[in-house]
Amino acid sequence: MVFHAGCLWRLNEAGLLGKLNRISSVSGGSITSGILGMNWAALQVSPGVESAKFQDVVIAAIRKVASTTIDEGAIFGGIFLPGSVSDHVAGKYDDVAFHGKTLQDLPVEATGAQPAPRFVFNATSVQSGVLMRFSRPYMWDYKVGRIDNPTLPLARVVAASSAFPPVLSPCEIDVSKYNLQFAPPDGTETLHFPPYTTKLVLTDGGVYDNLGLETAWKRYKTLLVSDGGALLQPEPEPHDDWARHAYRVLDIIDSQVRALRTRQLIAAYNAKERTGTYWGIATEYSNFANRSQLPCDPARTAELAAVDTRLKAMDDTLQERLINWGYAVCDASIRTWYDTTLPQPKGFPYPATGV
C-alpha cells in the first residue's frame, strides 16, 4: 500500500496519472487504488498535467491508514464478537478511509478534456476458482455471472481484494444484503445458480493473479506494472506444526505465482507484444540504465522489500522510506523502458529520510 503510494506520486508528477485508462489492483494495492479512485474527481487530473492536490488528498489518506493498526483488532473481533475477521477489517477500512463510499462513487469513464480510468479491484472466488472483478459498471465472475451497477461499499470490496489467507480470509458477501442482483445468464456461465449467486466466498485477488494483470492483459498493449509483493526470505529451519508450515507453503506458492506472471510480462515486452515497464519493491535499482541520482543503497532497499505485509501501524520514518523507494524505482523504470525523455526528479518526496 505505502510503496504504491510513492509510485503514484511519481506518475502524478510526471503527468502520467491522467493518461491511464485502467487501474487494476489486488491485495494491499487495492487499498491505495480505492483511495485514489474515490478521490479522483477532487484531484482534477488531466493527461500530461500534475495534480497539485495529490499529496493533500491521496498521500495523506494512505498515510492515515498506514498509521492505524487494523488486523489485530479485526482478528480478536472475529473470534470474540459477531461477524468474521473480514467483516471487522471492512468496518475498520470504512472508518479510517472510505467513509461509506461505494463502487458507484468511483469516477465515470469519460473521454474529452477530463478522462477517467476504470478502477478494477480483483478478488479470488474460493467457490469458482477464478477472479471476481469489481468495478463501477459491474462486478463479474465469468463462471457465475455479472451484477450491473453494484452499490457495494468500497470498504467491503477492498476487504475482499486484500483478504490475505489464512487469517484475513475468507471475505463473504451476502448478495441480497447489498441489494445486488445477478443479470440473466447469457448461456456461457456454468455456475449461475445458488449458492454461487447468493453468497460470494472470496479471498485475496493475488491468490489467482498476483500482479492484477488479467483484467488489462487482453485489452491494452501498454502496461505499467507495480509489484509491491514482499520478497520471500529463506527459512533454514521451517516450522513443522500444521499452521505455520501451511503459512510458509502459501508464501512459496504466492512467490512462484508472481514469478511466473512476471516472466510472462517481461517476455511480452521483449517480444514487442506489449510496451510499458515493470518495477517491484524487490527490484535492483542498479538494473535501470537511466536511473536518477537519488541514492538508493541496495542494503536499505532490501530491508524495505523484507518488511512484513501487515495491517499494522507503521512509524512515520518507515512510511517515508517506502514512499521514497516506490517513487525512485518507479521513476528509474519509467525513464529506462517507457519514456526516456522524462526529466530526472529533483529529489525524494521526503528528502530528509531517503530510503
C-alpha positions in Angstrom: 0.0 0.0 0.0 2.6 2.5 1.0 5.2 1.5 -1.6 2.5 2.0 -4.3 1.8 5.5 -2.9 5.3 6.5 -3.8 4.9 5.1 -7.3 1.7 7.0 -7.9 3.4 10.2 -6.6 6.0 9.9 -9.4 3.3 9.0 -12.0 1.4 12.1 -11.0 4.4 14.3 -11.0 5.3 13.0 -14.5 1.9 13.8 -15.8 1.2 10.1 -16.5 -1.6 9.6 -13.9 -4.1 11.4 -16.1 -3.2 9.2 -19.1 -4.2 5.9 -17.5 -7.2 4.1 -18.9 -7.5 1.3 -16.4 -6.1 0.7 -12.9 -6.2 -2.9 -11.8 -5.3 -3.9 -8.3 -5.0 -6.8 -5.9 -4.2 -7.2 -2.2 -2.8 -4.2 -0.4 -2.6 -2.3 -3.7 -6.4 -2.2 -3.7 -6.3 0.0 -0.6 -4.2 2.5 -2.5 -6.3 2.2 -5.6 -9.5 2.6 -3.6 -8.3 5.8 -2.0 -7.2 7.1 -5.4 -10.5 6.2 -7.1 -12.8 7.7 -4.6 -10.8 11.0 -4.7 -10.3 11.1 -8.5 -12.7 14.0 -9.1 -11.1 16.1 -6.4 -7.7 15.7 -7.9 -8.8 17.3 -11.2 -6.4 15.1 -13.1 -5.6 15.9 -16.8 -3.4 14.0 -19.3 0.2 15.3 -19.1 -0.6 17.6 -16.1 0.3 17.1 -12.5 -2.4 17.3 -9.9 -1.5 19.9 -7.3 -3.8 18.2 -4.8 -2.3 14.8 -4.9 -0.3 14.9 -1.7 -3.1 16.5 0.4 -5.9 14.3 -0.9 -4.3 10.9 -1.7 -1.0 10.6 0.2 -2.5 12.0 3.4 -5.3 9.4 3.3 -3.0 6.5 2.6 -0.7 7.5 5.4 -3.7 7.7 7.8 -4.4 4.0 7.0 -0.7 3.2 7.4 -0.7 4.8 10.8 -3.6 2.6 12.0 -3.5 -1.0 13.3 -6.3 -2.9 11.7 -5.5 -6.6 11.7 -5.1 -7.2 15.5 -8.5 -5.7 16.4 -10.2 -7.4 13.5 -8.8 -10.8 14.4 -9.9 -10.5 18.0 -13.2 -9.1 16.9 -13.7 -12.1 14.5 -13.0 -14.5 17.4 -15.0 -12.9 20.2 -17.6 -10.8 18.6 -20.3 -11.3 15.9 -19.0 -11.2 12.4 -16.0 -12.6 10.7 -12.4 -11.2 10.7 -13.1 -9.8 7.2 -16.2 -8.1 8.5 -14.2 -6.3 11.1 -11.5 -5.4 8.6 -14.1 -3.9 6.2 -15.6 -2.0 9.1 -12.2 -0.5 10.0 -11.4 0.3 6.4 -14.6 2.2 6.2 -14.0 4.1 9.5 -10.4 5.1 8.5 -10.5 5.5 4.7 -13.7 5.0 2.8 -16.5 6.6 4.9 -19.5 4.9 3.3 -18.4 5.3 -0.3 -19.4 2.6 -2.8 -18.4 1.4 -6.2 -20.7 4.0 -7.6 -18.6 6.7 -6.1 -15.7 5.8 -8.4 -15.2 8.1 -11.5 -17.3 7.6 -14.6 -15.1 6.7 -17.5 -15.2 9.6 -20.0 -13.4 11.0 -23.0 -12.5 14.5 -23.8 -10.9 17.1 -21.5 -11.4 15.1 -18.3 -10.9 11.4 -19.0 -11.1 9.0 -16.1 -9.7 5.4 -15.8 -11.8 2.4 -14.9 -10.8 1.1 -11.5 -10.9 -2.7 -11.2 -10.5 -4.4 -7.9 -9.7 -8.1 -8.1 -10.6 -10.8 -5.6 -10.4 -14.6 -6.0 -13.6 -16.7 -5.7 -13.0 -19.6 -3.4 -16.1 -21.2 -4.9 -15.5 -20.9 -8.7 -11.7 -20.7 -8.5 -11.5 -17.6 -10.8 -11.4 -13.8 -10.4 -14.3 -11.8 -9.1 -13.8 -8.4 -10.7 -15.3 -5.3 -9.0 -15.7 -2.0 -10.9 -18.3 0.8 -11.1 -20.1 -0.6 -14.2 -20.3 -4.2 -13.0 -18.9 -7.0 -10.8 -18.2 -10.2 -12.7 -17.2 -13.8 -12.2 -17.3 -15.3 -15.7 -18.4 -18.7 -14.4 -21.2 -17.3 -12.2 -22.4 -14.1 -13.9 -22.5 -10.3 -13.8 -24.0 -7.8 -11.4 -24.5 -4.4 -13.1 -24.1 -1.0 -11.4 -23.3 -2.6 -8.0 -23.7 -0.4 -4.9 -21.3 -2.5 -2.8 -19.3 -0.5 -0.3 -15.7 0.2 -1.3 -14.5 -1.0 2.1 -16.1 -4.4 1.5 -14.6 -4.6 -2.0 -11.1 -3.7 -0.7 -11.5 -6.2 2.2 -12.3 -8.9 -0.3 -9.4 -8.0 -2.6 -6.9 -7.8 0.3 -8.3 -10.9 2.3 -4.8 -12.4 2.6 -5.0 -16.1 3.7 -5.2 -17.7 6.1 -6.0 -15.1 8.8 -8.0 -12.4 6.8 -9.7 -14.9 4.5 -12.4 -15.6 3.5 -14.5 -12.5 2.9 -18.1 -13.4 2.5 -20.6 -11.2 0.7 -24.4 -11.8 1.1 -25.7 -10.7 -2.3 -29.2 -9.8 -1.0 -27.9 -7.7 1.9 -26.5 -5.1 -0.5 -29.5 -5.2 -2.9 -27.3 -6.9 -5.6 -28.8 -9.0 -8.3 -27.1 -11.1 -11.0 -28.1 -10.3 -14.6 -29.9 -13.0 -16.5 -27.4 -15.6 -17.8 -26.2 -15.4 -21.4 -25.6 -19.1 -21.6 -21.8 -19.0 -21.1 -22.0 -19.2 -17.3 -21.6 -22.7 -15.8 -22.3 -21.8 -12.2 -25.3 -19.4 -12.4 -27.3 -20.9 -9.6 -27.3 -20.9 -5.7 -25.3 -20.7 -3.6 -22.9 -19.2 -6.2 -25.4 -16.4 -6.9 -26.5 -15.8 -3.3 -23.3 -15.8 -1.3 -19.8 -14.9 -2.5 -16.9 -16.5 -0.7 -13.7 -14.6 -1.6 -10.1 -14.4 -0.8 -7.2 -12.1 -1.8 -7.0 -11.3 -5.6 -3.3 -12.1 -5.5 -4.1 -15.8 -4.9 -5.2 -16.0 -8.6 -3.4 -13.1 -10.2 -0.7 -11.6 -8.0 0.0 -8.6 -10.4 -3.6 -7.9 -11.3 -2.7 -8.4 -14.9 -5.6 -10.4 -16.3 -8.1 -7.6 -16.3 -5.9 -5.4 -18.5 -3.9 -8.0 -20.5 -6.3 -8.7 -23.3 -7.4 -5.1 -23.8 -4.3 -2.9 -23.5 -0.9 -3.0 -25.2 0.8 -0.6 -22.8 1.1 -1.9 -19.3 2.8 -0.1 -16.4 3.1 -2.7 -13.6 4.0 -2.0 -10.0 4.7 -5.0 -7.7 4.6 -4.4 -4.0 4.7 -8.1 -3.0 7.1 -8.9 -0.2 10.3 -10.7 -1.1 10.3 -14.4 0.0 13.0 -14.9 2.6 15.0 -18.1 3.1 14.0 -20.2 6.1 16.7 -22.7 7.1 14.6 -24.5 9.7 10.9 -24.3 8.7 8.2 -24.9 11.3 6.6 -28.4 11.2 3.4 -27.6 13.0 0.5 -27.5 10.6 -0.4 -23.8 10.9 3.0 -22.2 10.5 4.1 -24.8 8.0 0.9 -24.2 5.9 1.6 -20.4 6.1 5.1 -21.0 4.7 3.8 -23.1 1.9 1.3 -20.4 1.0 4.2 -17.9 0.8 6.1 -20.1 -1.5 3.1 -20.6 -3.8 2.5 -16.8 -3.8 6.1 -16.2 -4.7 6.0 -18.7 -7.6 2.8 -17.3 -9.0 4.3 -13.8 -9.0 7.5 -15.1 -10.6 5.5 -16.8 -13.4 3.4 -13.7 -14.1 6.4 -11.5 -14.1 8.3 -13.7 -16.6 5.2 -13.7 -18.8 5.1 -9.9 -18.7 8.9 -9.5 -19.4 8.7 -11.9 -22.3 5.9 -10.0 -23.8 7.9 -6.8 -23.5 10.9 -8.4 -25.1 8.8 -9.8 -28.0 7.4 -6.3 -28.6 3.9 -7.7 -27.9 3.5 -5.2 -25.1 5.0 -1.8 -24.3 5.5 -0.3 -20.8 7.6 -1.4 -17.9 7.6 -3.4 -14.7 9.1 -2.5 -11.3 8.9 -4.1 -7.9 9.7 -3.5 -4.3 12.5 -6.1 -4.6 13.9 -4.8 -7.9 17.6 -4.0 -8.0 17.9 -0.2 -8.6 21.2 -0.8 -10.5 19.3 -2.7 -13.2 18.0 0.5 -14.6 20.4 2.3 -17.0 18.5 5.6 -16.8 18.2 5.7 -13.0 18.4 9.1 -11.4 21.0 10.3 -8.8 18.6 9.6 -6.0 20.7 7.5 -3.5 19.2 4.0 -3.2 21.6 1.9 -1.2 20.8 -1.8 -2.0 21.1 -2.9 1.6 18.5 -0.3 2.6 16.1 -1.2 -0.3 16.5 -4.9 0.6 15.3 -4.0 4.1 12.2 -2.4 2.6 11.5 -5.4 0.4 11.5 -7.6 3.5 9.0 -5.6 5.5 6.2 -7.8 6.8 2.9 -7.4 5.0 0.7 -6.4 7.9 -2.3 -4.1 8.6 -0.3 -2.8 11.5 0.5 0.8 12.4 3.8 1.8 10.7 6.0 4.6 12.1 6.4 7.8 10.0 10.1 7.1 9.1 9.3 3.7 7.6 6.3 5.1 5.7 8.5 7.8 4.2 11.3 5.3 3.3 8.8 3.1 1.5 7.2 6.1 -0.3 10.7 7.3 -1.4 11.7 3.9 -2.6 8.4 3.5 -4.6 9.0 6.9 -6.1 12.6 6.2 -7.1 12.2 2.8 -8.6 9.1 3.8 -10.5 11.0 6.8 -11.9 14.0 4.7 -12.9 11.9 2.0 -14.6 9.7 4.6 -16.5 12.7 6.6 -17.7 14.6 3.5 -18.7 11.9 1.5 -20.5 9.0 3.7 -21.2 9.8 7.4 -21.6 13.5 8.2 -21.8 12.7 11.9 -22.3 11.2 12.4 -18.9 13.3 14.8 -16.8 15.0 13.5 -13.8 13.3 14.1 -10.4 14.7 16.9 -8.3 14.7 14.8 -5.1 12.9 12.3 -2.9 9.3 13.2 -1.8 10.8 13.1 1.8 14.5 14.2 1.1 15.5 14.2 4.8 14.5 10.5 5.2 15.8 8.8 2.0 15.4 5.1 1.7 
